[in-house]
């Protein structure tokens, strides 16, 4: 596996990949090229220790429609999942981070450089959700071309291509025309081109979409390894269960704003004032419902077949009270579960509806 742990060294010329076995895998070191143009040297970075990705009170309009509204976000090495309904602003945020569009207000910076500058783009690897390839090209030819466009020599481009193909599991299939690739194979090639220049920041838009279960596990392991080696990954996905396996650090978007950022448990603690739904089934549902409605934490009860759906502001407190009721009123509880502890329902609370 190529070793992308080294930081970019702008003071050294392009060099060959060096490979040596380590822990049963192949390791290769990749270094960014020397800046070659005046534009490359012009931007001035912030002080050392700046966030890898910074959104500072960023707003973006599309005519009368606001796509992003006063977003402030700091990301450092590690994996952050970006979730939200369609239209929440995820694509706008990623396009701003990639320097494809500029904010109307505020600042977007990568490693201290304004996001649309050449210096920032040297620090960025972008894997978009949708792709447009020269379909008659092979995956290998495409990656070599991308590396050469970045400024690497032909030999260095080929070495980096082979290293990244090995990394994403496509080395043995890289000579097939891109038109013959499955969606999962295309995702791997897109990821490979994002890794070619060893960037500290990776923006991955739906990178798990269309990949088979084995491929997903391999991709998740790769993302976690890259994070362990100091990369900053922002991964946008609606595959919330898979995202939860990948990281517990989530940024939730709603109506163009960052509704919450943190671990799932931290976000859940913010929702203490919001009702949570608990499903309880008993042979004495009427008696149980009357007793539960008398509790301060219970804000409503509905029937669900032979069970009760109880909305409570504090489920842990409710569980303790139910235990007391079982003893005091001789009730038999057949079933008890909290329905909305998953990422889907955290998302649903913050966005005012059920998650996807």
Order of alpha helices (4+ residues) and beta strands (2+ residues): beta-beta-alpha-beta-beta-beta-alpha-beta-beta-alpha-beta-alpha-alpha-alpha-beta-alpha-beta-alpha-beta-beta-alpha-beta-alpha-beta-beta-alpha-beta-alpha
